[in-house]
């Protein structure tokens, strides 16, 4: 067992993932890609330059580029929360020495700690990436007093180089 693991402790919690939780995840995931950050910078530059040179079409295009991504992410998050059956009921999380188990109803899936790619945080959530495109979302508001314990548990069971969580 690697040196960063602790033994014989388990944390359980139930969370209900809503549109704002999905939006928070989508923002972190999307703006983690340099091309999307560059698009926002170009859009802002176009707005400022368009206004300064009185080039209204350029300013409008810049505004559309700047606003498009966050708005579409919000719409997609809202639709996913409403239409995806997985988000209609609470998810039950169990963090154990074996890994993270997510269950809902009769369905259950465990991901071993060494299969988790990375753990990051936002102001609203702790995100445990189990693949390049998906993560388990731990909304801080729903974790309440368990937030620190969850952060410590994840940090003690994953390689420190893969954990970037701010308390």
C-alpha positions as CSV (number, residue, x, y, z in Angstrom):
1,X,0.0,0.0,0.0
2,X,1.5,3.5,-1.0
3,X,2.6,5.7,1.9
4,X,-0.1,8.3,1.3
5,X,-2.9,5.8,2.2
6,X,-4.6,5.5,5.6
7,X,-6.6,2.5,6.6
8,X,-9.9,1.5,8.2
9,X,-11.9,4.6,7.9
10,X,-15.0,5.4,5.8
11,X,-17.1,8.4,4.9
12,X,-20.7,8.2,3.7
13,X,-22.8,11.0,2.4
14,X,-25.9,11.6,0.2
15,X,-25.9,14.4,-2.3
16,X,-28.4,15.7,-4.8
17,X,-26.8,17.1,-7.9
18,X,-28.6,20.1,-9.4
19,X,-28.1,22.4,-12.3
20,X,-25.9,24.8,-10.4
21,X,-23.6,21.9,-9.3
22,X,-23.4,20.7,-13.0
23,X,-22.7,24.3,-14.1
24,X,-19.9,24.6,-11.6
25,X,-18.3,21.4,-12.9
26,X,-18.8,22.4,-16.5
27,X,-17.1,25.8,-15.9
28,X,-14.1,24.1,-14.2
29,X,-13.8,21.4,-16.9
30,X,-14.3,23.8,-19.9
31,X,-12.1,26.6,-18.6
32,X,-9.4,24.1,-17.7
33,X,-8.7,24.0,-21.5
34,X,-6.4,26.7,-22.8
35,X,-8.3,27.1,-26.0
36,X,-11.5,28.2,-24.2
37,X,-9.6,30.7,-22.0
38,X,-8.0,32.1,-25.2
39,X,-11.5,32.4,-26.8
40,X,-12.7,34.5,-23.8
41,X,-9.6,36.7,-24.0
42,X,-10.0,37.2,-27.7
43,X,-13.7,38.0,-27.2
44,X,-12.9,40.6,-24.5
45,X,-10.2,42.1,-26.6
46,X,-12.6,42.4,-29.5
47,X,-15.2,44.2,-27.2
48,X,-12.6,46.7,-26.0
49,X,-11.0,47.3,-29.4
50,X,-14.4,47.5,-31.1
51,X,-15.6,50.1,-28.6
52,X,-12.4,52.1,-28.7
53,X,-12.4,52.2,-32.5
54,X,-16.2,52.6,-32.7
55,X,-16.4,49.3,-34.6
56,X,-19.8,48.2,-33.3
57,X,-19.9,44.9,-35.3
58,X,-16.5,43.8,-33.8
59,X,-17.7,44.7,-30.3
60,X,-20.9,42.7,-30.8
61,X,-19.0,39.7,-32.1
62,X,-16.7,40.0,-29.2
63,X,-19.6,40.1,-26.8
64,X,-21.2,37.0,-28.4
65,X,-17.9,35.1,-28.2
66,X,-17.5,36.1,-24.5
67,X,-21.1,35.3,-23.5
68,X,-21.7,32.2,-25.7
69,X,-19.8,29.6,-23.7
70,X,-21.0,30.4,-20.2
71,X,-24.6,30.7,-21.4
72,X,-24.5,27.4,-23.4
73,X,-22.9,25.7,-20.4
74,X,-25.7,26.9,-18.1
75,X,-28.4,25.8,-20.6
76,X,-26.7,22.4,-21.0
77,X,-26.4,22.0,-17.2
78,X,-30.0,22.9,-16.6
79,X,-31.2,20.4,-19.4
80,X,-29.0,17.6,-18.0
81,X,-30.3,18.2,-14.5
82,X,-33.9,18.1,-15.7
83,X,-33.6,15.2,-18.2
84,X,-31.0,12.8,-16.8
85,X,-32.6,10.3,-14.5
86,X,-29.4,10.0,-12.5
87,X,-30.0,13.5,-11.1
88,X,-33.6,13.0,-10.1
89,X,-32.7,11.3,-6.9
90,X,-29.9,11.6,-4.4
91,X,-26.6,9.8,-5.0
92,X,-25.0,7.9,-2.1
93,X,-21.2,8.2,-1.9
94,X,-19.0,6.0,0.2
95,X,-15.3,6.8,0.4
96,X,-13.4,3.8,1.7
97,X,-9.9,2.3,1.5
98,X,-11.0,0.4,-1.6
99,X,-12.1,3.5,-3.5
100,X,-15.2,5.7,-4.1
101,X,-18.5,3.9,-4.4
102,X,-21.4,5.8,-5.9
103,X,-24.8,4.2,-5.6
104,X,-28.4,5.1,-6.4
105,X,-31.2,2.6,-5.9
106,X,-30.0,-0.8,-6.9
107,X,-27.2,0.5,-9.1
108,X,-23.7,0.8,-7.6
109,X,-20.2,1.5,-9.0
110,X,-16.8,1.5,-7.3
111,X,-13.8,3.3,-8.7
112,X,-10.5,2.3,-7.0
113,X,-8.3,5.2,-5.9
114,X,-5.5,4.4,-8.3
115,X,-8.0,4.7,-11.2
116,X,-9.0,8.3,-10.2
117,X,-7.2,10.7,-12.4
118,X,-7.2,13.9,-10.3
119,X,-9.1,15.7,-7.6
120,X,-9.6,19.5,-7.8
121,X,-11.9,22.1,-6.2
122,X,-13.9,25.1,-7.0
123,X,-15.5,27.5,-4.5
124,X,-18.7,25.4,-4.6
125,X,-17.5,21.8,-5.2
126,X,-14.8,19.2,-4.8
127,X,-14.4,17.3,-8.1
128,X,-13.0,13.8,-8.3
129,X,-12.2,13.0,-11.9
130,X,-12.8,9.3,-12.7
131,X,-12.1,9.8,-16.4
132,X,-10.9,12.6,-18.7
133,X,-14.5,13.8,-19.2
134,X,-16.4,12.9,-16.1
135,X,-16.1,13.6,-12.4
136,X,-17.9,12.8,-9.2
137,X,-19.2,16.1,-7.8
138,X,-19.1,16.7,-4.0
139,X,-21.1,20.0,-3.5
140,X,-19.6,21.7,-0.5
141,X,-22.9,23.1,0.7
142,X,-24.3,19.5,0.9
143,X,-21.3,18.1,2.6
144,X,-21.4,20.6,5.4
145,X,-19.3,19.6,8.3
146,X,-18.0,16.5,6.3
147,X,-16.2,18.8,3.8
148,X,-12.9,18.8,5.6
149,X,-13.0,15.0,6.2
150,X,-13.8,14.3,2.6
151,X,-10.9,16.5,1.5
152,X,-8.5,14.8,3.9
153,X,-9.8,11.4,2.9
154,X,-9.3,12.0,-0.8
155,X,-5.9,13.6,-0.2
156,X,-4.7,10.6,1.9
157,X,-5.8,8.0,-0.7
158,X,-4.5,9.6,-3.9
159,X,-1.1,10.5,-5.1
160,X,-0.4,14.1,-3.9
161,X,0.6,15.1,-7.4
162,X,-3.0,14.4,-8.6
163,X,-4.7,16.4,-5.8
164,X,-5.3,20.2,-6.1
165,X,-8.0,20.9,-3.5
166,X,-8.3,24.2,-1.7
167,X,-10.1,24.2,1.6
